[in-house]
Amino acid sequence: MKPRPPRRPRIIDRSQDLHFMGEALALARAGMALGEVPVGAVLVQDGEVIGRGYNCPISTHDPSAHAEMVTVRAAAAATRNYRLPGSTLYVTLEPCSMCAGLIVHSRIARVVYGATEPRAGVAISRGQFFSQDFLNHQVLVEGGVLAEESGEMLREFFRTRRQAGE
């Protein structure tokens, strides 16, 4: 059987990036309403959302329940495939090392994120993980899409927690 060529992400215009990042922001707000750090994500393949999620490690008692992890797990279950070629992940915060590894292993083609994460982000803040030559899969990365909205939601969340003495 001849191997199939890898799927490439569809050419997505800026309005689609803004639309899907808006969905990720709505999910982040939903998580924030439940007391979770407000990070949301959607995974899109062929123009359709195949997975959604928000941070939920506090409520699930699961340190791996980052928005990206929840979203990729949902997409893999929905597509019945552990690889998600040609897909684009929209996430409101720059991915951490755990999530970056997940993105590579699940063969996501493109990551679009909102705010940078100066303490733990590995797309640009703490190194450029996705451009390492030892990786067996290359991921296109674009940051800064609705960054101000994403960052302000995080600042509001932590400001509220500090005021509450948490």
C-alpha positions in Angstrom: 0.0 0.0 0.0 1.4 3.4 -1.0 1.8 5.8 1.9 -0.4 8.9 1.8 1.3 12.2 1.7 1.0 14.3 4.9 -2.0 16.6 5.0 -1.3 20.3 4.8 -3.3 22.9 6.7 -5.8 24.6 4.6 -4.9 28.2 3.7 -6.7 30.1 6.4 -7.3 33.8 6.1 -6.9 36.2 9.0 -10.6 36.4 9.6 -10.8 32.7 10.2 -7.9 32.9 12.6 -9.7 35.6 14.5 -13.0 33.6 14.4 -11.4 30.4 15.8 -9.3 32.4 18.4 -12.6 34.0 19.5 -14.0 30.5 20.1 -10.9 29.7 22.2 -11.4 32.9 24.2 -15.0 32.0 24.9 -13.8 28.6 26.2 -11.2 30.4 28.4 -13.9 32.5 29.9 -15.9 29.4 30.6 -13.0 27.9 32.5 -12.4 31.1 34.4 -16.0 31.0 35.6 -15.2 27.7 37.1 -12.1 28.9 38.9 -9.6 27.6 36.4 -6.7 29.6 34.9 -8.4 31.0 31.7 -6.8 29.2 28.8 -9.0 27.9 26.0 -8.3 26.0 22.8 -10.0 24.7 19.6 -8.6 22.3 17.0 -9.7 22.8 13.4 -9.3 20.4 10.5 -10.6 21.1 7.0 -12.4 24.2 8.3 -14.3 22.3 11.0 -13.8 22.3 14.8 -12.9 18.7 15.8 -12.0 19.4 19.4 -12.6 22.0 22.1 -11.3 22.5 25.7 -10.2 24.7 28.4 -7.8 24.4 31.3 -9.3 22.1 34.0 -6.4 20.7 36.1 -7.9 22.1 39.4 -11.4 20.7 39.0 -10.2 17.3 37.5 -7.2 16.9 39.9 -5.2 16.2 36.7 -2.0 18.2 36.2 -2.0 17.3 32.5 -5.5 18.8 31.9 -4.2 21.9 30.1 -6.5 23.4 27.4 -4.4 21.9 24.6 -4.4 18.4 26.1 -8.1 18.4 26.7 -8.7 19.6 23.1 -6.4 17.2 21.5 -7.9 14.3 23.5 -11.4 15.3 22.4 -10.3 15.6 18.7 -8.5 12.3 18.7 -11.6 10.6 20.2 -13.9 12.3 17.7 -11.7 11.4 14.7 -10.8 8.0 16.1 -7.1 8.8 15.3 -4.2 9.7 17.5 -2.7 11.7 14.8 -4.3 14.9 13.6 -2.5 15.8 10.3 -3.5 19.0 8.6 -5.1 20.5 11.7 -4.6 23.9 13.3 -4.7 24.4 17.1 -5.9 27.8 18.3 -4.9 28.4 21.9 -5.1 31.6 24.0 -1.7 31.2 25.6 1.7 30.1 24.3 2.1 26.4 24.8 4.3 24.9 27.6 6.8 22.1 27.1 4.2 19.4 27.9 1.7 20.7 25.4 4.4 21.4 22.8 5.4 17.7 22.9 1.8 16.7 22.5 1.4 19.0 19.5 4.4 17.4 17.8 3.4 13.8 18.6 -0.2 14.3 17.4 1.2 15.8 14.1 -0.7 19.0 14.4 0.3 21.1 11.4 -0.1 24.6 12.8 -0.4 26.4 16.1 -1.9 29.8 16.5 -1.7 31.3 20.0 -2.7 34.5 21.7 -0.6 35.8 24.6 3.0 34.9 25.2 3.9 33.0 28.4 7.1 34.5 29.7 7.6 31.9 32.5 6.9 28.6 30.7 6.1 29.2 27.0 8.3 27.3 24.7 7.3 28.6 21.3 9.4 31.8 21.8 9.5 32.8 25.4 11.7 30.1 26.9 13.2 28.7 23.7 12.0 27.8 20.3 10.9 24.2 20.8 9.1 23.9 17.5 12.2 24.8 15.5 14.4 22.1 17.0 16.1 19.9 14.4 15.7 16.7 16.5 11.9 16.8 16.0 10.4 14.3 13.6 7.5 16.7 12.7 7.6 20.4 11.9 4.9 22.7 13.2 4.1 26.1 11.8 3.7 28.6 14.7 2.1 32.0 14.8 1.7 34.0 18.0 0.0 37.2 18.9 -3.5 36.6 17.5 -5.9 38.4 19.9 -3.0 38.6 22.3 -4.3 41.6 24.2 -7.7 40.0 24.9 -6.0 36.8 26.0 -3.5 38.5 28.2 -6.0 40.8 29.8 -8.2 37.8 30.8 -5.2 36.2 32.5 -4.2 39.4 34.3 -7.8 39.8 35.5 -7.9 36.2 36.8 -4.7 36.5 38.8 -5.5 40.1 40.0 -8.8 38.7 41.4 -7.1 35.8 43.0 -4.5 38.1 44.7 -7.2 40.4 46.0 -9.0 37.3 47.5 -5.8 36.3 49.2 -5.3 33.1 47.2 
